[in-house]
Amino acid sequence: MTTRRSALHAVAAIAEGGFQNRYGWQLPRVYSDVATEYRAATEGAAVHDASYVGRLMATGDDTLDLLNRLSTNEVLNLQPGQGAPTVLTTDRGRILDLIGTINIGDYTLLLTSPEGQQRVIDWLDRYTIMEDLVVEDLTADTTMLSVLGPLCLGPLEGACAKRLGQLPAYHAVMTSIDGQEARVIHRPIGELPAYDLVISTDSSEQVWQRLVESGLTPVGMEAYQAVRVEQGVPNYGQEMGELYNPLEAGLIGSIDFAKGCYIGQEVIARLDTYKKVQKYLVMLRFSADATPEEGSTLQQEGKPVGLVTSVARIPTTGDLIGLGYVRTSLAALGTRLDLVEPATGSAEIAELPQLFGPGE
């Protein structure tokens, strides 16, 4: 399988941090130094090349109707410029993918997990019978940048000369940056402000340079993954997939319990109504002597009670944090769990992430 490269690969190659292969892409590990990049993302303003995120164009009069019948959230009545997160689930209520659904007007933009484009295309095709729907993969033909950080709005507004502070989450607006068209989507990363920019590949370097000149610090994968874990954002293949349902993964805020039926709706409703969720996604803080890895087992009093799914090191402190799943009865703040050999040390539950809030 060929490893993809972003249209900004030449820009990243100038940095000394090297590349890593992830999601089928060759991605910059670090642009300057990881601590500086992490501080920019969590305390200041940063820009990250997120071109590895899947982007699909769905056209046809039945697009939103079909998505509404297949996924957890209410998307049928999205007006042009409006969007919402929703989850495609199997008939067993398990996660096929978390997708951002944005009504562009003449088409619907779907943001999938990295490497999730074909999986989503095949799923939609499976349930398209007489519906008017055509789905095209735009990932290779566009570039996507994530502008993030608590102070990111000022530099972004300065670069595009447009007020964005009142743009609701998952809504989108067209603007231009240095004369180049850019679609801006307000898509927070947990509680961290963030805006995605979808632009043409031809304008990538020009737009990137303008954003950097406006005061945004380039952020590579190492710092970005630390931010993702710290913000409790689940990743497909680690915290999302057909092993988990949306309630377990903290995605309850992307479920509309009042809407009509969708694939997996009965299972999810029953789990919620009768409080039958068996495990929950948690954010973990590991002890100083801990040696966790993805897949490490968590135990209490010698009994397995959970699994570590992601591990990251906070660049500024050296602290190890992670995400994992823990049995419902133990999923509470402050719960201390031990790591099973060959891992050593312990972990404490620091948070129960809910990416889109607690729902209604």
DOLUMTI-490714 format. One line per 4 residues: number of its first residue (from 1); their letters; for each residue x, y, z negated of N, C-alpha, C. Coordinates in pm, whole numbers, plus 50000, padded with zeros to 5 digits. Atoms other than C-alpha are relative to their C-alpha. Layout:
<sites>
NUM	A	X Y Z X Y Z X Y Z | ...
</sites>
This chain:
<sites>
1	MTTR	50084 49881 50000 50000 50000 50000 50088 50125 50000 | 49922 49878 49989 50138 50341 50099 49969 50093 49885 | 50017 49902 50108 50196 50585 49815 49972 50136 50062 | 50037 49869 49944 50023 50915 49886 50086 50111 49942
5	RSAL	49934 49880 50046 50184 51254 49859 49907 50118 50017 | 50080 49879 49991 50011 51581 49787 50060 50094 50103 | 49950 49896 49910 50040 51871 50029 50099 50090 49929 | 49906 49921 50078 50239 52033 49747 50124 49921 49961
9	HAVA	49886 50084 50036 50499 51757 49734 50132 50074 50017 | 49875 49927 49976 50769 51982 49881 50025 50103 49891 | 49986 49903 50109 50701 52244 49613 50049 49930 49875 | 49962 50074 50120 50727 51985 49336 50142 49945 50011
13	AIAE	49867 50058 49981 51045 51840 49487 50111 50096 49962 | 49900 49901 50039 51225 52164 49406 50032 49989 49851 | 49980 50016 50144 51177 52095 49034 50093 49882 49973 | 49902 50103 50033 51424 51872 48853 49941 49885 49920
17	GGFQ	50060 50100 50086 51175 51659 48663 49972 49867 50066 | 50024 50125 49931 51134 51395 48930 49853 49967 50015 | 50137 50042 49972 50825 51203 49029 49971 49868 49928 | 50044 50130 50048 50622 50913 48895 49887 49952 50090
21	NRYG	50108 50057 49920 50391 50678 49081 49882 49970 49908 | 50120 50016 50080 50041 50693 48937 49878 50020 50089 | 50124 49991 49922 49695 50640 49085 50024 49984 50149 | 49970 50015 49859 49858 50544 49414 50062 50123 50063
25	WQLP	49940 49876 49954 50022 50887 49440 50140 50015 49942 | 49871 49960 50055 50376 51015 49398 49980 50140 49942 | 50040 49878 50069 50322 51286 49137 50116 50057 49920 | 49891 49938 50076 50556 51539 48973 49987 49970 49851
29	RVYS	50001 50031 50143 50652 51432 48620 50008 50128 49918 | 49978 49874 50072 50779 51769 48497 50050 50104 50100 | 49951 49891 49916 50830 52106 48669 50115 50074 49933 | 49897 49926 50072 51031 52291 48402 50048 49917 49882
33	DVAT	49978 50095 50109 51028 52119 48064 49863 49972 49938 | 50132 50048 50036 50743 51923 47915 49940 50079 49883 | 50052 49924 50113 50713 52125 47592 49943 50135 50046 | 50049 49873 49945 50679 52453 47783 49869 49981 50074
37	EYRA	50121 50027 49923 50419 52301 48012 49882 49968 49908 | 50106 50035 50094 50221 52156 47722 49948 50125 49928 | 50043 49877 50067 50217 52491 47540 49915 50086 50094 | 50077 49921 49905 50094 52664 47855 49859 49946 50014
41	ATEG	50131 50062 49982 49809 52416 47894 49912 50010 49877 | 50079 50004 50123 49702 52420 47529 49990 50134 49928 | 50000 49870 50068 49785 52777 47422 49990 50117 50098 | 49994 49891 49904 49815 52979 47742 49921 49972 50125
45	AAVH	50066 50017 49870 49740 52935 48111 50091 49917 50090 | 49920 50093 49922 49854 52659 48346 49927 49961 50128 | 50058 50054 49877 49800 52506 48689 50060 49862 50024 | 49961 50140 49982 49814 52135 48770 49948 49952 50135
49	DASY	50041 50057 49871 49807 51962 49108 49919 49873 49973 | 50090 50112 50029 49505 51733 49066 49946 49937 50128 | 50045 50052 49871 49486 51622 49429 49969 49850 49997 | 50026 50144 50012 49477 51258 49312 49856 49970 49959
53	VGRL	50141 50019 50032 49117 51309 49195 49921 49979 50130 | 50076 50030 49879 48873 51161 49448 49899 50107 50033 | 50096 49900 49954 48662 51401 49656 49922 49945 50119 | 50087 50054 49896 48366 51282 49863 49900 50105 50044
57	MATG	50104 49915 49945 48130 51471 50090 49881 49913 50037 | 50122 50077 49973 47777 51328 50084 49899 50091 50070 | 50096 49921 49923 47540 51458 50350 49874 49918 50025 | 50127 50067 49974 47178 51378 50423 49893 50049 49904
61	DDTL	50110 49946 50080 46836 51483 50295 49972 49920 49873 | 50033 50085 50115 46818 51193 50048 50114 49987 49899 | 49881 50016 50083 47156 51243 49881 49969 50012 49851 | 50025 49979 50142 47044 51389 49548 49894 49906 49946
65	DLLN	50104 50094 50044 46736 51168 49532 50060 49863 49969 | 49939 50131 50022 46943 50851 49568 50094 50004 49879 | 49911 49989 50116 47208 50970 49320 49920 50005 49871 | 50085 49991 50119 46930 51049 49076 49945 49864 49959
69	RLST	50054 50135 50027 46796 50694 49108 50108 49900 49964 | 49889 50093 50027 47140 50538 49064 50082 50036 49877 | 49907 49955 50105 47302 50742 48786 49926 50054 49879 | 50057 49975 50132 47248 50848 48427 49941 50139 49980
73	NEVL	50042 49862 50025 47194 51224 48455 49899 50047 50103 | 50096 49939 49909 46928 51440 48616 50075 50088 50100 | 49930 49922 49897 47074 51565 48946 49908 50036 50116 | 50092 49983 49887 46767 51570 49171 49977 50147 50033
77	NLQP	50040 49861 49978 46692 51939 49123 50116 50098 49997 | 49885 49909 49993 47044 52078 49144 49986 50093 50121 | 50006 49901 49893 47034 52398 49347 50141 50027 50054 | 49867 49970 49947 47320 52511 49574 50084 50079 49900
81	GQGA	49911 49938 50097 47613 52603 49354 49994 49937 49862 | 50015 50065 50130 47490 52393 49063 50058 49859 50002 | 49945 50134 50009 47644 52070 48939 49977 49940 49863 | 50016 50070 50127 47637 51811 48662 50085 49873 50003
85	PTVL	49934 50131 50008 47838 51511 48541 49896 49890 49989 | 50091 50113 50010 47668 51175 48581 50082 49872 50014 | 49929 50127 50000 47765 50810 48546 49926 49899 50086 | 50053 50114 49927 47708 50536 48800 50021 49877 49914
89	TTDR	49990 50118 50085 47631 50222 48601 49948 49876 50072 | 50044 50127 49943 47586 49856 48688 49866 49961 49938 | 50128 50044 50056 47267 49664 48618 50013 49954 49855 | 49975 50033 50141 47428 49566 48285 50033 50124 49917
93	GRIL	49974 49876 50070 47473 49932 48195 50147 50033 49983 | 49856 49977 50010 47851 49923 48243 50043 50109 50099 | 49956 49884 49923 48052 50211 48391 50061 49959 50134 | 49937 50014 49869 48115 50200 48765 50093 50118 50025
97	DLIG	49915 49881 49997 48246 50557 48760 49925 50119 49943 | 50051 49869 50041 48197 50899 48609 50026 50096 50115 | 49984 49912 49885 48135 51148 48887 49944 50139 49971 | 50053 49865 50000 48097 51523 48909 49919 50019 50127
101	TINI	50091 49983 49886 47802 51604 49136 49970 50147 50017 | 50017 49857 49977 47797 51954 49287 49927 50022 50132 | 50076 49968 49880 47535 52075 49533 50065 50121 50068 | 49931 49893 49927 47729 52279 49789 49903 50075 50092
105	GDYT	50098 49940 49910 47423 52352 50003 49978 49911 50119 | 50014 50086 49884 47485 52172 50329 50056 49860 49975 | 49959 50134 50040 47640 51877 50146 50014 49995 49848 | 49977 50017 50143 47698 51737 49796 50143 49952 49981
109	LLLT	49863 50038 50030 48053 51722 49663 49999 49906 49879 | 49989 50096 50108 48129 51417 49449 50146 49990 49958 | 49866 50015 50055 48438 51418 49226 50005 49867 49926 | 49990 50133 50058 48535 51061 49141 50126 49987 49916
113	SPEG	49874 50031 50067 48800 50905 48922 50109 49979 50105 | 49892 50033 49907 49144 50870 49083 49987 49857 50051 | 50012 50129 49933 49137 50578 49328 49857 49946 49999 | 50137 50048 50010 48759 50562 49282 49914 50027 50122
117	QQRV	50083 49959 49886 48648 50692 49621 49930 49882 50067 | 50060 50111 49926 48595 50360 49797 49902 49923 49914 | 50093 50069 50090 48434 50204 49493 49864 50071 49998 | 50124 49923 50001 48176 50484 49485 49930 49992 50136
121	IDWL	50057 50010 49865 48126 50478 49865 49929 49865 50017 | 50059 50134 49985 48062 50102 49857 49874 49986 49916 | 50117 50010 50088 47818 50135 49566 49881 50075 50060 | 50108 49923 49938 47617 50406 49737 49949 49929 50126
125	DRYT	50039 50071 49878 47620 50210 50063 49915 49877 49967 | 50075 50119 50041 47492 49903 49880 49852 50030 49977 | 50138 49965 50034 47177 50089 49773 49936 50093 50102 | 50058 49919 49893 47128 50293 50089 49932 49907 50100
129	IMED	50076 50088 49911 46853 50119 50284 49941 50084 50114 | 50059 49913 49899 46635 50368 50470 50037 50148 49976 | 49969 49862 50038 46778 50679 50302 50093 50068 50102 | 49913 49918 49916 46941 50960 50497 50121 50041 49916
133	LVVE	49880 49974 50080 47291 50954 50346 50123 49951 50074 | 49870 50035 49944 47642 50958 50489 50106 50054 49905 | 49896 49959 50094 47951 50970 50265 50136 49995 50068 | 49868 49989 49938 48295 51085 50383 50103 50034 49893
137	DLTA	49892 49975 50095 48622 51082 50190 50080 50123 50044 | 49928 49875 49971 48773 51433 50178 50136 50007 49931 | 49883 49990 50087 49062 51348 49946 50128 50032 50077 | 49877 49980 49925 49334 51336 50210 50000 50132 50077
141	DTTM	50012 49881 49916 49205 51645 50391 49992 50129 49919 | 50008 49882 50086 49192 51881 50092 50104 49988 49889 | 49916 49996 50120 49402 51984 49794 49912 50045 49884 | 50076 49957 50117 49262 52016 49442 50097 50040 49889
145	LSVL	49919 49948 50109 49423 52229 49173 49914 50018 49877 | 50070 49977 50126 49322 52240 48808 50070 50115 49928 | 49951 49886 50077 49366 52576 48637 49945 49985 49859 | 50044 50036 50134 49354 52516 48262 50071 50079 49892
149	GPLC	49941 49933 50114 49424 52660 47921 49907 50106 49944 | 50090 49902 50062 49253 52897 47675 50010 50140 50058 | 49983 49867 49942 49392 53201 47858 50001 49995 50153 | 49987 50018 49855 49354 53071 48215 49907 50088 50081
153	LGPL	50101 49928 49922 49051 53276 48313 50053 50132 50056 | 49948 49871 49954 49232 53610 48335 50087 49989 50124 | 49918 50015 49880 49505 53499 48578 49922 49948 50120 | 50078 50054 49888 49255 53302 48786 49912 50108 50060
157	EGAC	50084 49892 49948 49015 53595 48813 50084 50104 50071 | 49912 49905 49933 49308 53818 48901 50041 49952 50137 | 49956 50055 49873 49415 53585 49179 49888 49998 50103 | 50111 50012 49903 49070 53548 49335 49910 50123 50001
161	AKRL	50077 49876 50004 48932 53895 49245 49850 49972 49987 | 50140 50034 50020 48608 53739 49122 49978 49968 49853 | 50034 50029 50138 48440 53724 48782 49946 49858 49990 | 50038 50142 50013 48406 53362 48669 49955 49963 49860
165	GQLP	50028 50030 50139 48337 53390 48298 49861 49949 49972 | 50139 50042 50021 47962 53332 48333 49963 49876 50081 | 50029 50118 49918 47993 53030 48564 49978 49880 49908 | 50026 50115 50089 47825 52735 48385 50086 49880 50037
169	AYHA	49921 50120 49977 48006 52404 48352 49944 49920 50117 | 50026 50080 49880 48012 52199 48673 49932 50078 50112 | 50048 49916 49891 47874 52489 48876 50120 50049 50081 | 49893 49965 49907 48073 52615 49174 49969 50130 50072
173	VMTS	50014 49877 49924 48134 52933 49368 50114 50007 50101 | 49896 49979 49899 48326 53020 49685 50070 50132 49976 | 49923 49878 50013 48603 53275 49667 50119 49990 50095 | 49878 50008 49920 48937 53349 49834 50118 50039 49912
177	IDGQ	49876 49970 50071 49291 53356 49702 50107 50028 50104 | 49901 49957 49902 49548 53548 49901 49950 49978 50143 | 50060 50012 49868 49310 53540 50196 49959 49859 50039 | 50033 50140 49970 49254 53163 50176 49875 49957 49923
181	EARV	50124 50044 50065 48913 53009 50102 50028 49899 49891 | 49986 50094 50112 48882 52828 49770 49865 49983 49934 | 50122 50028 50076 48588 52659 49604 50040 49977 49855 | 49967 50009 50142 48606 52707 49228 49888 49926 49928
185	IHRP	50096 50079 50077 48434 52451 49003 50040 50008 49853 | 49972 49992 50144 48409 52511 48629 49987 49859 49941 | 50003 50139 50049 48506 52170 48488 50095 49989 49879 | 49916 50003 50119 48634 52183 48128 50064 49863 49979
189	IGEL	49932 50123 50039 48883 51922 48003 49977 49983 49851 | 50039 50005 50140 48718 51828 47676 49956 50138 49957 | 50033 49865 50047 48704 52155 47482 50091 50105 50062 | 49904 49908 49939 48980 52310 47694 49942 50061 50126
193	PAYD	50050 49937 49878 48872 52567 47955 50080 49953 50121 | 49932 50044 49878 48951 52447 48308 49910 50025 50121 | 50069 49974 49874 48857 52530 48666 50072 49926 50111 | 49943 50069 49885 48911 52310 48970 49988 50088 50124
197	LVIS	50001 49929 49873 49001 52470 49302 50016 49899 50112 | 49991 50086 49883 48931 52277 49621 50032 50089 50119 | 49950 49916 49891 49127 52422 49913 50047 49911 50114 | 49948 50076 49887 49252 52318 50254 50147 49966 49976
201	TDSS	49859 50037 50016 49584 52137 50274 50092 50105 50061 | 49917 49899 49932 49714 52406 50510 50029 50121 49911 | 49983 49881 50084 49668 52676 50245 50059 49967 49864 | 49960 50045 50134 49803 52471 49952 50117 50078 49943
205	EQVW	49881 49935 50053 50148 52623 49917 49977 50149 49977 | 50027 49857 50015 50024 52978 49967 49916 50027 49876 | 50087 49982 50116 49749 52944 49706 50076 49967 49871 | 49921 50038 50118 49981 52764 49462 50095 50114 49960
209	QRLV	49906 49893 50028 50239 53041 49491 49930 50121 49941 | 50075 49884 50052 49977 53311 49432 49956 49975 49856 | 50043 50032 50136 49849 53133 49121 50118 50008 49903 | 49881 49994 50085 50200 53096 48981 50041 50145 49977
213	ESGL	49966 49859 50012 50269 53463 49051 49903 50074 49908 | 50100 49936 50086 49948 53550 48863 50021 49968 49852 | 49969 50030 50139 50092 53396 48546 49968 49860 49955 | 50032 50137 50035 49995 53029 48558 50126 49913 50006
217	TPVG	49882 50086 50009 50262 52778 48451 49971 49864 50062 | 50021 50133 49944 50293 52462 48667 50017 49891 49894 | 50001 50108 50098 50218 52148 48466 50004 49867 50073 | 49988 50133 49940 50329 51797 48563 49919 49896 49925
221	MEAY	50082 50108 50054 50183 51459 48476 50028 49971 49854 | 49968 50038 50138 50367 51407 48148 49926 50090 49900 | 50072 49909 50089 50225 51718 47980 49850 49986 50018 | 50143 50009 49974 49888 51676 48149 49939 49877 49932
225	QAVR	50052 50119 50065 49847 51321 48016 49990 50019 49849 | 50009 49970 50143 49923 51443 47664 49875 50083 49971 | 50120 49918 50014 49649 51704 47708 49874 49913 50014 | 50117 50087 49979 49405 51442 47842 49969 49917 49877
229	VEQG	50021 50085 50117 49456 51212 47546 49958 50084 49880 | 50032 49916 50115 49447 51494 47292 49857 50053 50008 | 50136 49952 49980 49118 51618 47441 49897 49886 50005 | 50092 50113 50004 48969 51267 47431 49930 49973 50131
233	VPNY	50059 50020 49868 48908 51246 47805 50028 49857 50047 | 49977 50139 49958 48856 50882 47913 50049 49991 50144 | 49942 50022 49868 49049 50753 48214 49951 49866 50053 | 50048 50125 49942 48918 50490 48453 50113 49896 49997
237	GQEM	49903 50107 50011 49092 50156 48402 50060 49989 49862 | 49952 50002 50138 49180 50245 48044 49881 50012 49904 | 50117 49981 50086 48873 50390 47869 49868 49988 50074 | 50121 50017 49921 48623 50354 48153 50016 49882 50094
241	GELY	50000 50115 49911 48526 50064 48375 49889 49905 49958 | 50111 50092 50025 48297 49763 48371 50012 49924 49869 | 49992 50054 50136 48423 49660 48025 49920 50085 49902 | 50059 49904 50093 48247 49963 47873 49870 50059 50055
245	NPLE	50119 49926 49959 47913 50141 47876 50017 50147 49960 | 49981 49857 50025 47867 50522 47867 49986 50040 49853 | 50016 49967 50142 47756 50524 47503 50127 49969 49923 | 49874 50035 50064 48071 50346 47392 50109 50101 50033
249	AGLI	49894 49912 49951 48286 50584 47597 49979 50147 49963 | 50023 49862 50042 48141 50899 47438 49942 50088 50108 | 50055 49924 49887 47957 51002 47755 49850 50026 49985 | 50143 49985 50022 47613 51038 47595 49947 50133 50054
253	GSID	50043 49870 49948 47602 51405 47702 49977 50003 50149 | 50027 50009 49855 47590 51292 48066 49883 49905 50028 | 50116 50088 49985 47280 51078 48006 49873 50080 49971 | 50131 49938 50019 46928 51217 48050 49902 49889 49965
257	FAKG	50087 50107 50045 46703 50992 47842 49855 50023 50037 | 50138 49969 49965 46389 51165 47968 49971 49980 50149 | 50021 50014 49856 46443 51108 48340 49944 49861 50032 | 50053 50130 49957 46306 50817 48539 50106 49892 50001
261	CYIG	49911 50116 50000 46465 50480 48594 50122 50021 50089 | 49880 50007 49919 46815 50428 48727 50064 49864 49974 | 49932 50128 50019 47043 50127 48763 50064 49996 49861 | 49944 50014 50133 47127 50009 48410 49925 50075 49891
265	QEVI	50070 49914 50095 46875 50242 48242 49942 49923 49882 | 50063 50075 50108 46693 49975 48041 50103 49956 49896 | 49897 50045 50092 47014 49841 47890 50050 50115 49914 | 49947 49885 50072 47147 50186 47795 49896 50054 49901
269	ARLD	50106 49952 50089 46811 50297 47649 49983 49909 49880 | 50016 50096 50110 46786 49980 47441 50115 50010 49901 | 49884 49985 50088 47140 50019 47307 49988 50125 49913 | 50015 49875 50074 47062 50377 47204 49886 49991 49900
273	TYKK	50118 50004 50087 46717 50314 47060 50021 49912 49878 | 49986 50097 50109 46812 50014 46850 50140 50003 49936 | 49868 49981 50060 47162 50140 46760 50085 49873 50010 | 49930 50126 49977 47327 49836 46916 50137 50018 50065
277	VQKY	49868 49977 49943 47647 50000 47040 50104 49931 49912 | 49908 50085 50076 47925 49761 46935 50133 50066 49965 | 49870 49935 50022 48228 49990 46957 49994 50142 50054 | 49995 49861 49956 48321 50353 47009 50142 50040 50036
281	LVML	49872 49940 49965 48600 50546 47176 50043 50093 49887 | 49947 49916 50107 48821 50711 46914 50134 50059 50043 | 49866 49943 49983 49123 50941 46912 50081 49961 49878 | 49916 50055 50105 49411 50798 46710 50124 50085 49979
285	RFSA	49870 49942 50033 49707 50953 46531 50083 49890 49933 | 49918 50112 50046 49986 50704 46477 50099 50045 49893 | 49900 49972 50103 50222 50684 46181 50137 50022 50065 | 49869 49965 49945 50581 50803 46224 50078 49877 50043
289	DATP	49925 50121 49966 50708 50444 46238 49929 49912 50103 | 50082 50082 49911 50444 50324 46484 50065 49982 50137 | 49951 50029 49865 50535 50160 46816 49884 49947 50086 | 50118 50048 49926 50197 50139 46995 50026 49997 50150
293	EEGS	50003 50004 49855 50145 50047 47358 49855 49984 50044 | 50134 50026 49947 49841 50038 47580 49974 49849 49994 | 50032 50141 50017 49672 49710 47495 50031 49947 49861 | 49971 50044 50137 49799 49694 47134 49869 49980 49924
297	TLQQ	50117 50031 50081 49548 49539 46895 50004 50075 49868 | 50016 49934 50129 49420 49727 46590 49930 49903 49905 | 50060 50091 50097 49334 49538 46273 49977 50070 49867 | 50020 49957 50137 49202 49593 45923 49982 49877 49913
301	EGKP	50002 50116 50090 49260 49347 45641 50023 49870 50077 | 49961 50117 49925 49413 49109 45891 49904 49958 50110 | 50098 50036 49898 49110 49105 46124 50003 50099 50115 | 50002 49909 49884 49116 49247 46480 49871 50081 50004
305	VGLV	50118 49914 50000 48882 49546 46501 50001 50099 50116 | 49995 49903 49893 48993 49742 46806 50120 49984 50090 | 49898 50008 49897 49225 49809 47094 50048 50139 50037 | 49943 49875 49951 49461 50091 47195 49993 50000 50152
309	TSVA	50014 49994 49855 49389 50206 47550 50092 50103 50066 | 49908 49898 49948 49609 50517 47597 50091 50045 49888 | 49903 49948 50096 49922 50646 47424 50070 50120 50063 | 49928 49882 49951 50083 50989 47458 50076 50063 49884
313	RIPT	49922 49930 50102 50345 51191 47273 49979 50150 50017 | 50014 49854 49996 50278 51554 47183 50139 50060 50020 | 49863 49955 49967 50577 51728 47348 50060 50096 49900 | 49947 49898 50089 50606 52006 47091 50034 49948 49861
317	TGDL	49979 50053 50135 50600 51791 46775 50060 49860 49999 | 49954 50138 49995 50693 51441 46889 49900 49902 49944 | 50100 50090 50057 50378 51301 46727 49939 49911 50108 | 50066 50094 49910 50222 50995 46889 49850 50002 49973
321	IGLG	50145 50007 50009 49851 51003 46960 49951 49900 50103 | 50052 50095 49903 49624 50772 47152 49849 49999 50002 | 50142 50030 49993 49278 50666 47254 49983 49851 49985 | 50024 50142 50014 49122 50334 47177 49855 49974 49966
325	YVRT	50135 50040 50038 48806 50142 47102 50006 49927 49866 | 50005 50058 50134 48713 50048 46747 49857 49958 49969 | 50131 50052 50039 48426 49844 46608 49918 50109 49933 | 50088 49892 50044 48126 50067 46529 50004 50022 49850
329	SLAA	50005 49986 50146 48126 49998 46155 50122 50070 49943 | 49877 49939 50046 48482 50134 46128 50032 50130 50073 | 49974 49881 49919 48459 50421 46378 49958 50125 49925 | 50026 49881 50081 48476 50706 46128 50130 50074 49978
333	LGTR	49880 49918 50021 48716 50994 46072 50073 49955 49874 | 49919 50037 50113 49002 50900 45845 50023 49852 49982 | 49980 50144 50012 48974 50524 45889 50143 49964 50039 | 49863 50041 49973 49322 50370 45871 50001 49856 50050
337	LDLV	49991 50131 49937 49404 50072 46093 50146 49964 50022 | 49863 50046 49977 49717 49863 46132 50015 49948 50142 | 49967 50055 49869 49884 49771 46459 50048 49856 49985 | 49965 50142 50003 49923 49400 46533 50131 49979 50076
341	EPAT	49875 50033 49932 50266 49260 46624 49974 49955 50144 | 49865 49946 50023 50465 49308 46838 50005 50149 49967 | 50000 49859 50041 50356 49669 46773 50014 50008 49848 | 49984 49978 50144 50435 49812 46430 49936 50132 49960
345	GSAE	50053 49875 50050 50295 50086 46209 49848 49998 49990 | 50144 49988 50019 49943 50215 46165 49945 50119 50077 | 50066 49889 49932 49690 50456 46309 49883 50047 49914 | 50116 49944 50069 49426 50687 46168 49906 50060 50103
349	IAEL	50098 49943 49909 49105 50781 46345 49987 50149 49972 | 50000 49855 50015 49125 51157 46401 49877 50065 50060 | 50114 49940 49931 48822 51213 46622 49921 49893 50072 | 50084 50082 49915 48529 51047 46796 49961 50086 50120
353	PQLF	50023 49910 49886 48541 51214 47140 49862 49983 50062 | 50123 49997 49921 48220 51311 47315 50021 50104 50109 | 49951 49911 49894 48330 51458 47646 49901 50108 50037 | 50100 49903 49959 48001 51632 47725 49906 50038 49884
357	GPGE	50081 49968 50117 47874 51682 47372 49915 49882 49956 | 50076 50111 50059 47634 51472 47162 49871 49965 50073 | 50125 50027 49930 47346 51483 47411 49882 50054 49920 | 50121 49948 50066 46989 51550 47312 49934 49891 49917
</sites>
